[in-house]
Amino acid sequence: MELEGRGAGGVAGGPTTGPGRSPGESALLDGWLQRGVGRGAGGGEAGACRPPVRQEPEPDPDYEALPAGATVTTHMVAGAVAGILEHCVMYPVDCVKTRMQSLQPDPAARYRNVLEALWRIVRTEGLWRPMRGLNITATGAGPAHALYFACYEKLKKTLSDVIHPGGNSHIANGAAGCVATLLHDAAMNPAEVVKQRMQMYNSPYHRVTDCVRAVWQNEGAGAFYRSYTTQLTMNVPFQAIHFMTYEFLQEHFNPHRQYDPSSHVISGACAGAVAAALTTPLDVCKTLLNTQESLALNSNVSGHITGMASAFRTVYQVGGVTAYFRGVQARVIYQIPSTAIAWSVYEFFKYLITKHQEERRAGK
């Protein structure tokens, strides 16, 4: 006859329990309970005897697929912060790049390398000279990069779903980068014109307002977008190469697309270096269109350089083929940390915002 007490430790159909149970029977019964013996037909467990269920740790939130509560504002905020930091940190090198791309520089502004240029600028023109124009650059970089990253993320997802559903498409990445560049350059081009004119050696402009007023009065509003087509001609292939290289490297260094700062830094730096080196000739032409360098203008019969074809022709007339690669060293040195900073900061803020959203949803 079975004794009562099954709910306290017995198993249906198993050995009897009670005070008279021998030590061997107790050990055997305990072993059965720990191993979950008695499951199945004719041997179901009582509720209190069910062994504890192992809880699997919850995976980290997928920050690449933002939660439903997140909007395009998430990408815009992360992109704006990344853009401002990128341009502010690397601004002194950008100043050197602009001067090294000069076609016929003043003898006092001929530099062998980036470090020598920075040292001479600081020594002869003052500590803060390499930072002149930073305020207008930061003002333009915020909205420009907000539009840039928000557009890129949206189009990348949309086009990838069409071209390669459920996967990553390099074509989609490149196309999304090209379209995002249209918005970025539209917001950034006026700031670029003012910035580069203030960066040039012996620039007459000490304040942003002075430069804006002089350009507006002497050359008209169109001067702020004179280099827009050249900027697009440069940045469309630049961003296509940049994004495709970045996403390609991410597939190798970070295949599960988790938040991994080191992979973002390495992928961003390599992508920026490759894209910068290949598009340097276009950047030289853009600098010429923005600055309207006076010595170069002397070789141009029209008095103003007003298009990409004119800029290419002037560069060749003044310096030959090698002139197209003026400042390539400074450009690559600028882009390596610049794109590394941009991607690492952007991915960090995207991860931070996503994690915050997930925690808020879990707390409800």
Contacts in CASP RR format, 6 or more apart in sequence:
PFRMAT RR
TARGET T0000
AUTHOR 0000-0000-0000
METHOD contacts of the structure
MODEL  1
MELEGRGAGGVAGGPTTGPGRSPGESALLDGWLQRGVGRGAGGGEAGACR
PPVRQEPEPDPDYEALPAGATVTTHMVAGAVAGILEHCVMYPVDCVKTRM
QSLQPDPAARYRNVLEALWRIVRTEGLWRPMRGLNITATGAGPAHALYFA
CYEKLKKTLSDVIHPGGNSHIANGAAGCVATLLHDAAMNPAEVVKQRMQM
YNSPYHRVTDCVRAVWQNEGAGAFYRSYTTQLTMNVPFQAIHFMTYEFLQ
EHFNPHRQYDPSSHVISGACAGAVAAALTTPLDVCKTLLNTQESLALNSN
VSGHITGMASAFRTVYQVGGVTAYFRGVQARVIYQIPSTAIAWSVYEFFK
YLITKHQEERRAGK
2 13 0 8 1.000
2 16 0 8 1.000
3 16 0 8 1.000
3 17 0 8 1.000
3 18 0 8 1.000
5 17 0 8 1.000
5 18 0 8 1.000
6 12 0 8 1.000
6 17 0 8 1.000
6 46 0 8 1.000
7 46 0 8 1.000
7 47 0 8 1.000
7 48 0 8 1.000
7 49 0 8 1.000
8 17 0 8 1.000
8 48 0 8 1.000
9 17 0 8 1.000
9 29 0 8 1.000
9 33 0 8 1.000
9 46 0 8 1.000
9 48 0 8 1.000
9 49 0 8 1.000
10 17 0 8 1.000
10 29 0 8 1.000
10 33 0 8 1.000
10 46 0 8 1.000
10 49 0 8 1.000
11 29 0 8 1.000
11 32 0 8 1.000
11 33 0 8 1.000
11 37 0 8 1.000
11 38 0 8 1.000
11 43 0 8 1.000
11 44 0 8 1.000
11 45 0 8 1.000
11 46 0 8 1.000
11 49 0 8 1.000
12 38 0 8 1.000
12 42 0 8 1.000
12 43 0 8 1.000
12 44 0 8 1.000
12 45 0 8 1.000
12 46 0 8 1.000
13 42 0 8 1.000
13 43 0 8 1.000
14 29 0 8 1.000
14 32 0 8 1.000
14 38 0 8 1.000
15 21 0 8 1.000
15 25 0 8 1.000
15 28 0 8 1.000
15 29 0 8 1.000
17 29 0 8 1.000
21 29 0 8 1.000
31 37 0 8 1.000
32 38 0 8 1.000
33 49 0 8 1.000
33 51 0 8 1.000
34 51 0 8 1.000
36 45 0 8 1.000
36 49 0 8 1.000
36 51 0 8 1.000
38 44 0 8 1.000
38 45 0 8 1.000
39 45 0 8 1.000
60 258 0 8 1.000
60 259 0 8 1.000
61 67 0 8 1.000
61 354 0 8 1.000
61 355 0 8 1.000
61 358 0 8 1.000
62 257 0 8 1.000
63 258 0 8 1.000
63 259 0 8 1.000
63 347 0 8 1.000
63 350 0 8 1.000
63 351 0 8 1.000
63 354 0 8 1.000
63 355 0 8 1.000
64 257 0 8 1.000
66 74 0 8 1.000
66 350 0 8 1.000
66 354 0 8 1.000
66 357 0 8 1.000
67 354 0 8 1.000
67 357 0 8 1.000
67 358 0 8 1.000
67 361 0 8 1.000
69 357 0 8 1.000
69 361 0 8 1.000
70 353 0 8 1.000
70 354 0 8 1.000
70 357 0 8 1.000
72 150 0 8 1.000
72 154 0 8 1.000
74 350 0 8 1.000
74 353 0 8 1.000
74 354 0 8 1.000
75 146 0 8 1.000
75 149 0 8 1.000
75 150 0 8 1.000
75 153 0 8 1.000
75 154 0 8 1.000
75 350 0 8 1.000
76 146 0 8 1.000
76 147 0 8 1.000
76 149 0 8 1.000
76 150 0 8 1.000
77 146 0 8 1.000
77 349 0 8 1.000
77 353 0 8 1.000
78 149 0 8 1.000
78 345 0 8 1.000
78 346 0 8 1.000
78 349 0 8 1.000
78 350 0 8 1.000
78 353 0 8 1.000
79 142 0 8 1.000
79 145 0 8 1.000
79 146 0 8 1.000
79 148 0 8 1.000
79 149 0 8 1.000
79 150 0 8 1.000
79 346 0 8 1.000
79 349 0 8 1.000
80 141 0 8 1.000
80 142 0 8 1.000
80 143 0 8 1.000
80 145 0 8 1.000
80 146 0 8 1.000
81 345 0 8 1.000
81 346 0 8 1.000
81 349 0 8 1.000
82 145 0 8 1.000
82 149 0 8 1.000
82 341 0 8 1.000
82 342 0 8 1.000
82 343 0 8 1.000
82 345 0 8 1.000
82 346 0 8 1.000
82 349 0 8 1.000
83 141 0 8 1.000
83 142 0 8 1.000
83 144 0 8 1.000
83 145 0 8 1.000
83 342 0 8 1.000
83 345 0 8 1.000
84 138 0 8 1.000
84 141 0 8 1.000
84 142 0 8 1.000
84 145 0 8 1.000
85 341 0 8 1.000
85 342 0 8 1.000
85 345 0 8 1.000
86 141 0 8 1.000
86 145 0 8 1.000
86 338 0 8 1.000
86 339 0 8 1.000
86 341 0 8 1.000
86 342 0 8 1.000
86 345 0 8 1.000
87 94 0 8 1.000
87 134 0 8 1.000
87 137 0 8 1.000
87 138 0 8 1.000
87 141 0 8 1.000
87 338 0 8 1.000
88 134 0 8 1.000
88 137 0 8 1.000
88 138 0 8 1.000
89 337 0 8 1.000
89 338 0 8 1.000
89 341 0 8 1.000
90 334 0 8 1.000
90 337 0 8 1.000
90 338 0 8 1.000
90 341 0 8 1.000
91 130 0 8 1.000
91 131 0 8 1.000
91 133 0 8 1.000
91 134 0 8 1.000
91 137 0 8 1.000
92 118 0 8 1.000
92 130 0 8 1.000
92 131 0 8 1.000
93 114 0 8 1.000
93 118 0 8 1.000
93 330 0 8 1.000
93 333 0 8 1.000
93 334 0 8 1.000
94 137 0 8 1.000
94 195 0 8 1.000
94 199 0 8 1.000
94 334 0 8 1.000
95 121 0 8 1.000
95 129 0 8 1.000
95 130 0 8 1.000
95 131 0 8 1.000
95 132 0 8 1.000
95 199 0 8 1.000
96 111 0 8 1.000
96 114 0 8 1.000
96 117 0 8 1.000
96 118 0 8 1.000
96 121 0 8 1.000
96 130 0 8 1.000
96 330 0 8 1.000
97 327 0 8 1.000
97 330 0 8 1.000
97 331 0 8 1.000
97 334 0 8 1.000
98 196 0 8 1.000
98 199 0 8 1.000
98 200 0 8 1.000
98 287 0 8 1.000
98 291 0 8 1.000
99 105 0 8 1.000
99 109 0 8 1.000
99 111 0 8 1.000
99 117 0 8 1.000
99 199 0 8 1.000
99 200 0 8 1.000
99 201 0 8 1.000
100 111 0 8 1.000
100 114 0 8 1.000
100 117 0 8 1.000
100 326 0 8 1.000
100 327 0 8 1.000
100 329 0 8 1.000
100 330 0 8 1.000
101 283 0 8 1.000
101 284 0 8 1.000
101 287 0 8 1.000
101 288 0 8 1.000
101 326 0 8 1.000
101 327 0 8 1.000
102 109 0 8 1.000
102 200 0 8 1.000
102 201 0 8 1.000
102 287 0 8 1.000
102 291 0 8 1.000
102 293 0 8 1.000
102 326 0 8 1.000
103 288 0 8 1.000
103 293 0 8 1.000
103 295 0 8 1.000
103 296 0 8 1.000
103 314 0 8 1.000
103 315 0 8 1.000
103 318 0 8 1.000
103 319 0 8 1.000
103 323 0 8 1.000
103 326 0 8 1.000
104 293 0 8 1.000
104 295 0 8 1.000
104 296 0 8 1.000
104 318 0 8 1.000
105 201 0 8 1.000
106 201 0 8 1.000
106 202 0 8 1.000
108 124 0 8 1.000
108 201 0 8 1.000
109 201 0 8 1.000
109 202 0 8 1.000
111 117 0 8 1.000
111 120 0 8 1.000
113 329 0 8 1.000
114 329 0 8 1.000
114 330 0 8 1.000
114 333 0 8 1.000
117 330 0 8 1.000
118 130 0 8 1.000
121 129 0 8 1.000
121 130 0 8 1.000
122 129 0 8 1.000
122 130 0 8 1.000
132 198 0 8 1.000
132 199 0 8 1.000
132 203 0 8 1.000
132 206 0 8 1.000
133 194 0 8 1.000
133 195 0 8 1.000
133 198 0 8 1.000
133 199 0 8 1.000
133 208 0 8 1.000
135 208 0 8 1.000
136 191 0 8 1.000
136 194 0 8 1.000
136 195 0 8 1.000
136 198 0 8 1.000
136 208 0 8 1.000
137 191 0 8 1.000
137 195 0 8 1.000
139 191 0 8 1.000
140 187 0 8 1.000
140 188 0 8 1.000
140 191 0 8 1.000
141 188 0 8 1.000
141 191 0 8 1.000
143 187 0 8 1.000
144 183 0 8 1.000
144 184 0 8 1.000
144 185 0 8 1.000
144 187 0 8 1.000
144 188 0 8 1.000
144 191 0 8 1.000
145 184 0 8 1.000
145 342 0 8 1.000
147 180 0 8 1.000
147 183 0 8 1.000
147 184 0 8 1.000
147 187 0 8 1.000
148 180 0 8 1.000
148 181 0 8 1.000
148 183 0 8 1.000
148 184 0 8 1.000
149 180 0 8 1.000
149 346 0 8 1.000
151 176 0 8 1.000
151 177 0 8 1.000
151 179 0 8 1.000
151 180 0 8 1.000
151 183 0 8 1.000
152 176 0 8 1.000
152 177 0 8 1.000
152 180 0 8 1.000
152 243 0 8 1.000
153 176 0 8 1.000
154 176 0 8 1.000
155 172 0 8 1.000
155 175 0 8 1.000
155 176 0 8 1.000
155 177 0 8 1.000
155 179 0 8 1.000
155 180 0 8 1.000
156 172 0 8 1.000
156 173 0 8 1.000
156 176 0 8 1.000
156 177 0 8 1.000
159 169 0 8 1.000
159 171 0 8 1.000
159 172 0 8 1.000
159 175 0 8 1.000
159 176 0 8 1.000
160 166 0 8 1.000
160 167 0 8 1.000
160 168 0 8 1.000
160 169 0 8 1.000
160 172 0 8 1.000
160 173 0 8 1.000
162 172 0 8 1.000
163 169 0 8 1.000
163 171 0 8 1.000
163 172 0 8 1.000
164 172 0 8 1.000
168 247 0 8 1.000
168 251 0 8 1.000
170 244 0 8 1.000
170 247 0 8 1.000
170 248 0 8 1.000
173 243 0 8 1.000
173 244 0 8 1.000
173 246 0 8 1.000
173 247 0 8 1.000
174 239 0 8 1.000
174 240 0 8 1.000
174 243 0 8 1.000
174 244 0 8 1.000
175 240 0 8 1.000
176 243 0 8 1.000
177 239 0 8 1.000
177 240 0 8 1.000
177 242 0 8 1.000
177 243 0 8 1.000
178 236 0 8 1.000
178 239 0 8 1.000
178 240 0 8 1.000
180 239 0 8 1.000
181 232 0 8 1.000
181 235 0 8 1.000
181 236 0 8 1.000
181 238 0 8 1.000
181 239 0 8 1.000
182 232 0 8 1.000
184 235 0 8 1.000
185 228 0 8 1.000
185 231 0 8 1.000
185 232 0 8 1.000
185 235 0 8 1.000
186 228 0 8 1.000
189 224 0 8 1.000
189 225 0 8 1.000
189 227 0 8 1.000
189 228 0 8 1.000
189 231 0 8 1.000
190 224 0 8 1.000
190 225 0 8 1.000
192 227 0 8 1.000
192 231 0 8 1.000
192 286 0 8 1.000
192 290 0 8 1.000
193 215 0 8 1.000
193 223 0 8 1.000
193 224 0 8 1.000
193 226 0 8 1.000
193 227 0 8 1.000
193 290 0 8 1.000
194 208 0 8 1.000
194 211 0 8 1.000
194 212 0 8 1.000
194 215 0 8 1.000
196 287 0 8 1.000
196 290 0 8 1.000
196 291 0 8 1.000
197 203 0 8 1.000
197 205 0 8 1.000
197 211 0 8 1.000
197 215 0 8 1.000
197 290 0 8 1.000
197 291 0 8 1.000
198 205 0 8 1.000
198 208 0 8 1.000
198 211 0 8 1.000
200 291 0 8 1.000
200 293 0 8 1.000
204 214 0 8 1.000
205 211 0 8 1.000
205 214 0 8 1.000
215 223 0 8 1.000
215 224 0 8 1.000
216 223 0 8 1.000
219 226 0 8 1.000
219 304 0 8 1.000
226 289 0 8 1.000
226 290 0 8 1.000
226 306 0 8 1.000
226 307 0 8 1.000
227 286 0 8 1.000
227 289 0 8 1.000
227 290 0 8 1.000
229 307 0 8 1.000
229 308 0 8 1.000
230 282 0 8 1.000
230 285 0 8 1.000
230 286 0 8 1.000
230 289 0 8 1.000
230 307 0 8 1.000
230 308 0 8 1.000
230 311 0 8 1.000
231 286 0 8 1.000
233 282 0 8 1.000
233 308 0 8 1.000
234 279 0 8 1.000
234 282 0 8 1.000
234 283 0 8 1.000
234 285 0 8 1.000
234 286 0 8 1.000
235 279 0 8 1.000
237 275 0 8 1.000
237 278 0 8 1.000
237 279 0 8 1.000
237 282 0 8 1.000
238 275 0 8 1.000
238 276 0 8 1.000
238 278 0 8 1.000
238 279 0 8 1.000
238 282 0 8 1.000
239 275 0 8 1.000
241 271 0 8 1.000
241 274 0 8 1.000
241 275 0 8 1.000
241 278 0 8 1.000
241 279 0 8 1.000
242 271 0 8 1.000
242 272 0 8 1.000
242 274 0 8 1.000
242 275 0 8 1.000
242 339 0 8 1.000
243 271 0 8 1.000
245 267 0 8 1.000
245 270 0 8 1.000
245 271 0 8 1.000
245 272 0 8 1.000
245 274 0 8 1.000
245 275 0 8 1.000
246 267 0 8 1.000
246 268 0 8 1.000
246 271 0 8 1.000
246 339 0 8 1.000
246 343 0 8 1.000
249 263 0 8 1.000
249 266 0 8 1.000
249 267 0 8 1.000
249 268 0 8 1.000
249 270 0 8 1.000
249 271 0 8 1.000
250 257 0 8 1.000
250 263 0 8 1.000
250 264 0 8 1.000
250 267 0 8 1.000
253 260 0 8 1.000
253 262 0 8 1.000
253 263 0 8 1.000
253 266 0 8 1.000
253 267 0 8 1.000
254 260 0 8 1.000
254 263 0 8 1.000
254 264 0 8 1.000
254 267 0 8 1.000
259 347 0 8 1.000
259 348 0 8 1.000
259 351 0 8 1.000
261 344 0 8 1.000
261 347 0 8 1.000
261 348 0 8 1.000
264 340 0 8 1.000
264 343 0 8 1.000
264 344 0 8 1.000
264 347 0 8 1.000
265 340 0 8 1.000
265 343 0 8 1.000
265 344 0 8 1.000
266 340 0 8 1.000
267 343 0 8 1.000
268 339 0 8 1.000
268 340 0 8 1.000
268 342 0 8 1.000
268 343 0 8 1.000
268 344 0 8 1.000
269 336 0 8 1.000
269 337 0 8 1.000
269 339 0 8 1.000
269 340 0 8 1.000
271 339 0 8 1.000
272 335 0 8 1.000
272 336 0 8 1.000
272 338 0 8 1.000
272 339 0 8 1.000
273 332 0 8 1.000
273 335 0 8 1.000
273 336 0 8 1.000
273 339 0 8 1.000
275 335 0 8 1.000
276 283 0 8 1.000
276 331 0 8 1.000
276 332 0 8 1.000
276 334 0 8 1.000
276 335 0 8 1.000
276 336 0 8 1.000
277 328 0 8 1.000
277 331 0 8 1.000
277 332 0 8 1.000
280 324 0 8 1.000
280 325 0 8 1.000
280 327 0 8 1.000
280 328 0 8 1.000
280 331 0 8 1.000
281 315 0 8 1.000
281 324 0 8 1.000
281 325 0 8 1.000
283 331 0 8 1.000
284 315 0 8 1.000
284 323 0 8 1.000
284 324 0 8 1.000
284 325 0 8 1.000
284 326 0 8 1.000
284 327 0 8 1.000
285 308 0 8 1.000
285 311 0 8 1.000
285 312 0 8 1.000
285 315 0 8 1.000
286 311 0 8 1.000
288 296 0 8 1.000
288 305 0 8 1.000
288 311 0 8 1.000
288 314 0 8 1.000
288 315 0 8 1.000
289 305 0 8 1.000
289 306 0 8 1.000
289 307 0 8 1.000
289 308 0 8 1.000
289 311 0 8 1.000
292 304 0 8 1.000
292 305 0 8 1.000
296 305 0 8 1.000
296 314 0 8 1.000
296 318 0 8 1.000
297 303 0 8 1.000
297 304 0 8 1.000
297 305 0 8 1.000
299 314 0 8 1.000
299 317 0 8 1.000
299 318 0 8 1.000
300 310 0 8 1.000
300 314 0 8 1.000
302 310 0 8 1.000
305 311 0 8 1.000
305 314 0 8 1.000
315 323 0 8 1.000
315 324 0 8 1.000
316 323 0 8 1.000
316 324 0 8 1.000
END
